Amino acid sequence: MKNENNKWSTRELALIGLMAALVFVGSKIEIRFPTPLGGVTRFHLGNGICIISGLILGATKGGFAAGFGSFLFDIVFWGGNPVGWCITFITKFIMAFIAGLCYEKRIFMHFGKIPAIVLSGVIGELGYIAAYLTKEFVTFRIILENEMPAVKLMLIQKGISSLVNAVIAVILSVVLMIVLVPILKKSGLLYDGK
């Protein structure tokens, strides 16, 4: 989706909106589990769609779609924490941006298309997990001043559930890439040869 004057076309905005909507809906398709520390964690499809956003739309546009869809999800389902909404936008943007950049620059394409999708998704997810766990550390240790042993346990628990979510997301991204790209090409929405 090249555009010489660096403005987003109506078609590009429509695709960004479509992918943001899919991220929003995918984030609600979830399974919740109790955690050993008494909380609840959720495994959802939103991260896989964030990765797909980066792969299909490219780093910046995909990052924006992933961040905006997740931002709206937080507003609707998690309520009144504007700082949290913005952090979600940033962390999900990072995930899609990194995955999209790896795929756009064909960094892993020498392994083949499917491995390139998997590796781009893995790198995007690792970027997201690093940003998310950093945010959790700052929140629970620095802002809320919890004791370090409790923070370590919480980070381990959130790290494990984030890794499980990452595996689900990468698998989903491969399936969606195989399914969505031909549909988008046939419909004329995707025309840049990806």
N, C-alpha and C positions, 0 to 999 in steps of 0.2 A: 504494500500500500504506500507507494512512494508519492510524495506530493511536493512539487518543486518549491512552492512558496512557504513551506513549513506550517501551513494551516491544516487543521484536520477537516477532511471533507465530510459531507453529510453521511456518506456511506461509512466512513471510519467512525463517526460519532454514533451511528446506529449500531455498529458492531461492538463498540465500547459499552453502549447501553445494554445490548443483549448479553454480553459477557458479565457485566456487573449484576444484571438481574439473575443470571444463572448462578453466580457466586452467592448472592443473597439466598436464593432458594436452596442451593446445595448446602449451605451452612446450617439450614434448618433440618435437613435430612440427617439425623443423628441417632446415635445410641449412647445413652448415659450409663456410666458405671460408678459405683462408690469407690473411693480410694482408701488405702490403708490409714491415711491421716484424717479421715473423717469427712473429707470433701467429696465432690463429684467431678468426674472428668467426662468429656464427651468426645466421641469419634464421629466425624462428620465428613461430608463430601465437598465442602466448600474449598478446602485447600487444593484438592485435585483440579477444581475448576479455576482456581487462581493460577496454577501452573499452566493449564491450557490457555488461559488468557495471554500469558506471556509468550507461549509458543506460537499461537495463532496471530496475535496482534503485534507482536514485537515487544521489546523491553519496556519502553515508555508507555505506550498505549495500553499494553497488557497490565502493566503495573498500576496504571490509573484505574482500569476496570476492576482489578482484584481489590485494590484499596478502597474504591468507592462502594463496591458491593458489600464488602465486609464492614465498612463504616456505617452504611445504612442498616445492616443487620444488627449491629450493636445498638444503634439508636432505637430501633423498633423492639428488640428482644431483651436488651440488657439495661436500658433505661439511662438515667441522668448522670453520666460521667463524661462530659465533653473532652477532657484530657484523654481518657481511655479510648474514646472514639478516634481521636487523632492518632494515638499510638497504634491502634489497630490498622488505620489507614497506612501508616508508615511501614509496619511490619509486613503486612500483606503485599504492599507495593514492592518491598524488597524481594519477597519470594518470587513474584511474577517477573519482576525486572531482571533478576539474576538468571532465572530459567530462560526467559526470553532472549537475554543477551547471549547466553551460551549457545542457544539454538540459532539465533540470528547470525552469529559470527561463525557458525558451523564448527565450533570447537571440537565436538565429539563425532562429527559426521563421518569421519574415516572409519568408525566402528560399524556404521550402518545407521539407517533411519531410526529403528526402534531403540537400539542402544543409545543413540543421540538424545532421543526423547527421555529415556530413563535417566541418563547421566545429567542432562540439563535440569530435570525435575529434582534429582537428588541434591545437586548443588544449590538450587533455589530453596529447597526445604531446609538445608543446613544453614543457609543465610537467615531464613525465617526463624529457625529454632534458636540460633545465636542471639538474634535481636529480641525474641520473646523472652528467653531466659535472662537476658541482661535487664530487660524491663521488670521482670519478676524480682530479680535480686535487688534492684534499686528500690522498688516498691516495698518489699518486705524487710530488707535489712536497713537501708538508709532512711527511708521515709517513715516507716512504721517502727523502726528500731527493734525488730525481733532478734532474739538470740541466734547466733550463728549456727549452732547445731540444728535448731528448728528450720532455719532457712535452707541449710544443706539438704535436709530430708525433703522439704517442699520442692527444691530444685530437682532432686533426683526423681521424685514422683512426676513432676511436670515434664521433665526431660524424657522419661520413659513413655509417658502418654503422647508426647509430641513426636517421638520417634515412631510409635505405632501409627499415629495419624499420618506421618510422612510416608510410611510404606503404603498405606491405603491410598494416599494422594497420588503417589507415583504410579501405582497400578492403574488407578482410575484415569490418570492423564494419558497413559498409553492407549487404553480402550477408547477414551473420548477423542483422542487425536485421530485414531483410525476411523471412527464413526463420523465425527463432526466435519473434518476437512473436506471429504468428498461432497457432503451435503452443502456446505458453504460455497464450494467451487461451483457445484451444479446450479445453485441459486443465483450465482453471480456476485455474491457478497465477498468472496475471497478470490482475488484475481492476480495475486502477485507471485504465483508459482510455488508457494509453500506447500 
